[in-house]
Amino acid sequence: MKIFLNLLLLCAMAAPSVALAGDKVSCLVRAIDGQDKPGGIDKRLTALKKQLQKPPFSAYKSLRLLESKTLIVARGATQNNKLPTGKILRLTFKEKLLVQKKIRLRMHLSITPPKAKGFLPGTLFTIADGGTLLVAGDPYKGGTLVVGVTCSAK
């Protein structure tokens, strides 16, 4: 009986995801300059403040918005955006899911040098509708470029 109850609990926790209809997402791509110099978090990044105050982003003493751009991406399509480093961000909308009664968006992100012949493999990720993925790593003017991608179903 105990095994049956554990199995039942495990099945309830692993709720299946269901693909939903939805043809487009709107994604706000933010390029952020992370520096070791004092300066705090740019007021234009208030929506991301909670995430930026947690590791590994809390290591930056200054986070300043360099630019932002909205990309409308159709399901199965890809949009490109040139970053301040000259690299190209490539964003693909894979699908919209319903997981435990909440909408999730499955996306693919790749950041590639501008003269590369092909795009790097990148990252497949799933975020909540209206959620943000933050990625950091490329050197930028003595600091680090942080890229924030916030997507919402349309």
C-alpha positions in Angstrom: 0.0 0.0 0.0 2.8 2.4 0.9 4.5 1.8 -2.5 1.1 2.6 -4.3 0.8 5.8 -2.3 4.3 6.9 -3.2 3.7 6.1 -6.8 0.5 8.1 -6.8 2.2 11.0 -5.2 5.0 10.9 -7.8 2.5 10.9 -10.7 0.7 13.9 -9.2 4.0 15.8 -8.9 5.1 15.1 -12.5 2.1 16.8 -14.1 2.3 16.5 -17.9 2.8 19.5 -20.1 0.3 20.2 -22.9 1.2 22.1 -26.0 -1.1 25.1 -26.6 -2.0 27.1 -29.7 -0.4 30.4 -29.9 1.4 31.9 -32.8 3.6 34.6 -31.4 5.6 35.9 -28.5 6.8 39.4 -27.7 10.3 39.4 -26.3 12.1 42.3 -24.8 15.8 41.9 -25.2 17.9 44.0 -22.8 21.6 44.5 -23.1 23.0 45.4 -19.6 26.5 46.5 -18.7 27.7 44.8 -15.5 30.7 46.5 -13.8 32.7 46.1 -10.7 32.6 49.9 -10.1 30.0 51.3 -7.7 26.8 52.6 -9.3 23.9 50.3 -8.2 21.1 49.0 -10.5 19.9 51.3 -13.2 16.3 52.5 -12.5 15.3 51.3 -16.0 16.0 47.8 -14.8 13.5 47.9 -11.9 11.5 45.0 -13.3 14.6 42.8 -13.1 15.9 44.1 -9.8 14.9 41.0 -7.7 16.8 38.7 -10.2 19.8 41.0 -10.5 20.2 41.1 -6.7 20.8 37.3 -6.6 24.0 35.4 -7.5 25.7 35.4 -9.9 24.5 38.9 -10.9 24.8 40.3 -7.4 28.6 40.2 -7.9 28.2 43.4 -10.1 28.4 46.6 -8.2 26.8 48.5 -11.1 24.3 47.3 -13.7 23.3 49.8 -16.4 20.9 49.3 -19.3 22.7 49.8 -22.6 19.8 49.2 -24.9 16.5 47.3 -25.3 14.6 46.0 -28.2 11.3 44.2 -28.6 11.3 41.2 -30.9 8.0 39.6 -32.1 8.7 36.0 -32.8 6.2 33.6 -34.5 6.1 30.0 -33.5 8.9 28.1 -35.3 10.5 31.4 -36.5 13.7 33.1 -35.5 14.5 36.7 -34.9 18.1 38.2 -34.7 19.3 41.1 -32.7 22.8 42.7 -32.8 24.2 43.1 -29.3 26.6 46.0 -28.2 29.5 43.5 -28.4 28.8 43.0 -32.1 27.6 39.5 -31.6 24.3 38.4 -32.9 21.5 37.1 -30.6 19.3 34.6 -32.3 15.9 33.8 -30.6 13.5 31.1 -31.7 10.0 30.5 -30.3 9.5 26.7 -30.1 6.2 26.3 -28.4 3.7 27.4 -25.7 2.9 24.9 -23.0 0.5 24.5 -20.2 2.3 23.1 -17.1 0.3 22.7 -13.9 -2.3 25.2 -15.1 0.4 27.9 -15.9 1.6 29.0 -19.3 5.3 28.3 -20.1 7.2 29.4 -23.2 9.8 27.1 -24.7 12.5 29.2 -26.5 15.9 28.7 -28.0 18.7 31.3 -27.6 22.1 31.4 -29.4 24.7 34.2 -29.3 27.2 34.0 -32.1 30.2 36.1 -33.3 29.1 38.4 -36.2 31.4 36.8 -38.8 30.7 33.2 -37.9 29.5 31.0 -40.7 26.9 29.2 -38.6 25.2 29.8 -35.3 26.5 28.2 -32.1 24.2 25.4 -30.6 22.8 27.7 -27.9 20.4 27.0 -25.1 16.9 25.6 -25.1 15.0 27.0 -22.2 11.5 27.2 -20.8 10.2 30.3 -18.9 6.9 31.4 -17.4 4.8 33.6 -19.5 6.3 37.1 -18.8 9.4 35.5 -17.3 13.0 36.5 -17.9 16.2 34.6 -18.7 19.4 36.3 -17.8 22.7 35.3 -19.4 26.1 36.9 -18.7 29.6 36.2 -19.9 30.9 38.3 -22.8 33.5 41.0 -21.9 32.3 44.5 -22.6 34.3 47.7 -22.0 36.0 46.5 -18.8 32.9 44.7 -17.5 30.5 42.0 -18.6 27.6 42.1 -21.0 24.4 40.7 -19.3 21.6 39.9 -21.7 18.0 39.7 -20.3 15.2 38.2 -22.4 11.7 38.7 -21.2 8.9 36.9 -23.2 5.1 37.0 -23.2 2.6 35.2 -25.2 0.6 37.3 -27.7 
